[in-house]
């Protein structure tokens, strides 16, 4: 068994000497495509045994076992020969594999994974050393394969500090808490329409795994997840992640969920459960709005994804969604209309206010988890503020959020009571009428009392300012409209 505890360090030490690798983001992307091929090769060896007529979509010369494996030291490629093969044979071949509409997903994912993949290394000897370290992994050994799943999780975690790549990673404490609270059941199908590296999908599988009793249960388990990811790099990481978790046919699609008309969705496009952390803080092209009803059209990605979620949740289905504070207090037309739809057509039963820095260092914007289901309109909504745990001023790479930090919220969940601390509400329920009529759809309740000014990173500060300005402008427009209406009625 390879020394898994030093696996990442060994790769990092080798790649630091290569002139083609510039920073952690490129290092992780370089490792990612090699890991995918190693994991996929291990799966293919199983499929070769299990299926009499199995035929690989990858040409023989490009299969990992035939060019990367170090079993025959005399014939193994290295140096310029290896570099030439990878750059001029392997990558062009995998990027242009012939796929058809009826091809099984487990085959077509190879081309999709490599469509925009990059090979950065310039030293063929160092490339051979990296490949050798990866090839040492014995993924046919159950215990080593399981242990490597944990190592892979560490690789994904490192994305948080690898520049913009952090946007693809939701802390596992958060995904596991949401999966636990949503209470998965065998036979249900869960979706994430911006699945990143697959954190929600694997957390769902982890909770559901305890319910497998029969072979039929196992089959339903294998088919219980569905994901869409717009960007190629996290798509590659996600597919590899699911293969490592034993999902031989990952139903993960390289696509943009916002480019489909939401009014066209039918029952077959809907899911029992949706778990998501929609991208936020960004904006989409103007034409994206054309796929949404006018009253829900927004330039903010989080708003658009909320509409997709509402249109794709089955009747009696359940959802848990992470959204920034800007959604809660926002009063622009699109946000108000989304919140109206949420209260009138869905049961928004719980909002968990998470402490700041949960997503540090990617963003310091405060986020929230909205739990709702499609069982009927909202009657009341509970708000619960999850405070920073004792001994923590903020979360960081070395002191990340852990599942145990959700313990107060989990203890409160089943026997809900209103809580006030130091004169501020920590847990409180509001009727739908109160949220709509009295509070004007302002869901910013049971927030964090700040004794001192909150210091945000520059880009987060700009985003917060833009959200508050949009909210204020919408409120001004609403008041002016009321005044104009009153004036016009007076002159009639």
N, C-alpha and C positions, 0 to 999 in steps of 0.2 A: 504493500500500500504506500503510495507516495505521501510525502510529508505535506499534508494539506494546509497545516498552519503557516507554512512558509511559502505557499504557492504564489500568492500575490507579490510578496517581497522579491522572490526570485525573478519573476517576470519584469517587475519594475526596475530591478538592478541591471538586467540585461538591456532593456529598452532605453535606459538613460544614455547609453553610449551610441545610440543610433541617431544620425543627423536628421533623419526624416521625421522623427517624433517630436512634436512641439507641444508640450503640456499634457496634463492629465486627460483631457477630453480625447485627444488623438490616441493616447496610449490605450485608453479603455475601448475606443472604437476598433483599434487594431486587434486587441485581444478578443473582442466580441465575435468577429467573423471567423476567427480560428476556432474558438470555442464552439460556435454553431456547427462547424463542419465536423469537429470531433464528436460532439453529442449526437449529431445526425448520423454519423457513421456507426456509432454504437447502436442506435435505433435500427438502422438498416440491417445490421447483423442479426438482430432479433427477428426482423420481418423476413429475412432470407430463410430462417428456420421455420417460422410460423406459416408462411405462405408458399405453396408449391411453385407458383408461377411468378414470384416476386421479381420485378425488373426495376432497377434503379433508374431514376431520371438523370442521374449524373453519369456521364461517360466514364468507363473504367479507369482511364488514366487520371481522371480528376477526383476519384473517390479517395478520401483521406487515407485509407489503408494502403493505397497504391502509390502515393507520392509523399505523404507526410510521415507515415509510420517509420520508426527507426529500427525496425526489427532486423533488417539486413544492412549492417553498417557499410558493407562494400559498395552497394549500389545506391545508397541514399543520396539525394541531391543536396548540395550546399553551395554557398558562395554565389557567383554570378549565374551559374546554371539554375539554381533554385529561384533566384530573383527573376530571371528571364521566364521561367515556367509560370510562376505566380502572376507576373505582370502581363504576359503576352499569351498565355494559354488558359490558366485557371480562371482568372477574372473574366476575360471575354466570353469564355464558354458558359460560365454560370450566369452571367448577365443576360445571355441570349438563348437560354434553354427554350425549346419549343414547348409551349403549354396549350392545352385546349380547355374549353369550357366544362367538359365532363371529366377532367383529370382530378383524381383525389387531392384534397387539400394537402395531405402529407407529402405529396410530390411537388405541387405547384409552389409551395412556400419557399423552395430553394431559390427559384428565380426571383421571386418577390423580395426575399431577404437580401439578395445580392444586387438588385437593380441599381441602388445608389451607394453601395458599400465602397469603402476606400482602402487602399493598401499604401501605407505611409512609409514603411521601412525601406531604407536604401542600402543596408549592409546585409548581403545574403548569408554571411556567417552568423551574424547576430539573429537573423530571422530563423535560421536553422536551430539555434539555441532555444529560442522562444517556443518553436514548434515541438522540440524535444521535451520541454517541461510540460507542455499541454498533453503530449502524447503519453506521458507517464500515467495519466489518470486512467484508472481501471473502472470504467463506468458499467462494466458487466457485473462488477461486485456490488451487491445491494447496499452494503454499509458504506462503501466508499462513494457510491453514487449519491446516497442520501447526504453524506458529509459534504460532498461537493455542492449540493444544493444550498447548503448553508454558506459555503465560500462564495458561491455565485451571488447570494444575497448581499454579501459584503461588497462585492464589485458594484452592484447596483447602488448601494448606499454611498459609495464614493462619488457617484454622479452628482450628489448634492453640492459638492464643492468643486466640481469640474465645469466651471463656467455656466453657460446657459443650459447645459444638459440637466441641471438639477430640476428643471421644470417637469421632467418625466418621472420623478420619483416622489411618492407619497410615503412618509414614514410608516413602517410596518405596524407600529403601535396603533396608529390611526386606522389603517385598513383592517387590522384584526378586531379592534373595538367595534367598528361599523359592521363587520361580518357577524360578529357575535350577537350584536343587538338586533340584527335583521332576521336572525334565527333561520338559517337555510334548511330546506327539506329535500330529501331525495325525490327526484322527478321534476323539480323546478329548474328553470333555466335563467341564469343571471347574465346581464350584459353590462359592459362598460364601453361607451362610445368614444372615449379618448383614453385608451387603456395604458398608454405609456409602456413601462416595462412589465406590466402585468401584476402589480401588487394587489389590487382588489381581486383579481381572478384567482391568484394563489391563496390569498387569505380565505376566500370563499371555499376553495377546495380543502383547505386545512380543517375548517370547521365541519364541512360536509363529510369528510373522510370517516369520522367517528360513527356515521350512520350506515355504513356499508355492511350489509349482512349476507347478501346473496350475489350470485353472478349477475343477475338482472340489475341489482342495485349498482354494481360496478359499472355496468354499461351506461346506466343513466348518469352516474357520476362523471364518466368520461365525456358525456355529451352536454354537460350542464353549464358550460361557459361559452360566451360569445364576446369578441372584442373587435374594435376598430381603432387603428392608430394612423394618424396622418403622416407622421415623420418616419423616415426609413430606419434611422438608427435605433430608436426605442422599439420599433416594430421587430427588428432583428433580435434585440435583447429579450423581448416578450416571448417570441416564438421559442427561443432557446430555453427560457425559463420554464415554459410549459412542457417542453420535451423532457426537461430534467425532472419535472413533477409527474412524469408518467402519462402525460396526455399525448398519445400517438398521433392524433388528428386535431391539432389546435385550430379551432374555428376563429382565427384571427385574420383580419383583413386590412390590407394597406390601402386606406381610403380616407376621405374627409367626410365625417358624419353630417356636416353642415351644407353639403351640396345636393341634398335630396329634399324634395318638396315635402314638408311635414304633413300636409293635408292628404298626401297620397298613401300614407301608411294605413295598412289594414291589420286585422287581428293576427295574421301570420307574421307580421313584423314586430309584434309586441312581446314583452318579456314579463316573467313572474316577478323578477327582482332586478333593480338597477342600482349599482354601486358606482359612484363616480367622484372624481375630483376634477371638474371641468377646467380647462385652461382659463385663466383670468388675467386681466391687466392688458390684454392685447385687443386688437380689432381685426375684423375680416374685410375682404374686398366688398365694395358697395353692392355688387351683384349677388352676394350671398344672401342679402336681405330679401331678395325675390323669392326665396324658398320658404318664406314665413308669411303668415297673415300680417297685414299692415299694422295692426294694433300690437303685435308682438315683435315686429322687426326692430333690431337693435344693432349697433355697431360693436357692442361688447360681446366677446365670445362666451362668457359665463351666462349671460342672459339668453343667448341663442341656444346653448346646450340645455338650459332649463326647459325651454320650449320643446326641444327634441325629446327630452326625458318624459315630459308630460304626455306627448303624443305617442310615445312608444312603451308606456307602462300598461300592462294588461289590467282589465277589470279585476279588482281585489288584489292587485299586485302591490309590492312594497318597494320603497326607494330610500336610499340614504345618500345625500349629496353634500359635498364640501363647497361652501361659497364664502367670498370675502365679505367684510363688514359693509362694503359699498352696496351690495345687493340688499342688505337689511334696511339701511336708512335711505336708500335711493328713492327719489320721487319723480324721476323722469317718466314719460308716458309708458315706455316699454316695460320698465320695472313695475310700475303700478299695475299695468294690465296683466303681467305675469303673476303678480301676487294676488290679484283678483281671481284669476283662473285657478291658482293654487288653493285658495280658500273655498271657492265655490264648487270646484269639481273634484277636489282631493281632500283627504284628511291630514292636514299638517299638524301632527300631534306633538312633536318635540323639536326644539332647537337647542343644541348644545353649543354654548359659547366657549371656544377653545382659547387657552392662553396664548399670548404673543410668542413669537420665535419658534413655533412648532415646525415651521418650514425653513428655519435658519440653517445655513446662510443664504439659501436661495431668495427668500423674501421675509421681511419682518411684518408684512401686512397681517392683521389679525383675521382669523378664519372661523367658520362656524359649520356645524353639521346639521342639515335639515333632514328630519325623518318624516316621511309621509307615505300614505297608501291611497289606493283608488277604491275605497269602500264607500264613498259618499262625501258630502261636503264637510268642512271643518266645523266642529262645534266649539272646541277649545284647544289652545296651544300652550304647552308647557315650555318655559325657558329655564335653562339650567346653566349657571356659570361655573366652568371648571377652572379653578384657580391654580396658579403655579404651585407645584408641590413644595413642601418644606425643604429648605436647604438649596433651593434653586432660585437664582435671580432671572435666569433665562436659559433656554435650551441651546445646545451647540453641538458641533460634530463629536466632541469628546463626552458631552453629557446630553445625549438625545432623549427625546420623550420615550417612555417605556409603557407597555400595556398596563402595568401596575399603577401608573399615574391616573388612569381612568377609573380606578377602584371606587372613589367617592361617587362618581356618576353612575356606575354600575350598581352600587348599593342603593342609590336613590331611585333607580329606574322603575322597579316593580312596586314600590310603596311610596308614591310621590307625595311630598308635603312642601308647602311654601316655606322658604328659609330667608331670613334677614340677618345680615352680618354687618356690624358697625353702622347700622342705619341704612344700609344699601341692600336691595333685594338680590339674593343669590339664586333663588328658585321661585318662580311665580307662574301662575297660569292666567291666561287672558282668553276671553270668549272671542269668537270670530268677529262679532259685532264690535267689540272694543278695539280690536286690531284695525278693522276697516273704518268704522265711523269715528270713534274717539281719537284714534292715533293716526288716522290718515294713511294706513298701510305702512307705518313705520315699525319694522320688526326689530329695531335696535333696542331691545329690552334686556334687563339684567346684565348690562355691560360691566366693564371693569372700571371701578373708581380709581382714577389716577391722582395720586397725591402730588406727583411732579410731572412736568411736561414729558410726553412720550417722544423719544428721539428715534426717528425713522431714517433708513438709508435714503439718499437723495432721490432715486427713482421711485421708491415706495412713497416718499413724501409728495412727489409730483402726482403720482397716481391718486393718493388720498385727496389731494387738493382738487384734482380734476373731477373726482367722484362727488365731492362736497359742492363744488361749483355747479355741476350739472344738476344736483339735487336742489340747490338754492334757486337756480334759474327756472326749474320746473315749478317750484312753489310760487315764484314771482308770477310766472305765466298763468298759473291757476287763479291766483288772487286777482290779477288784472282782468282775466276773463269773467270772473264773478262780478267785478265792478262794472265792466262794460255791459254785462247782461242787466244788472240792476239799473244802470243809467238808461239803457234802451227801453226797459219796461216803464221807467218813470215818465218817459216822453211819449209813451203810447196813449 
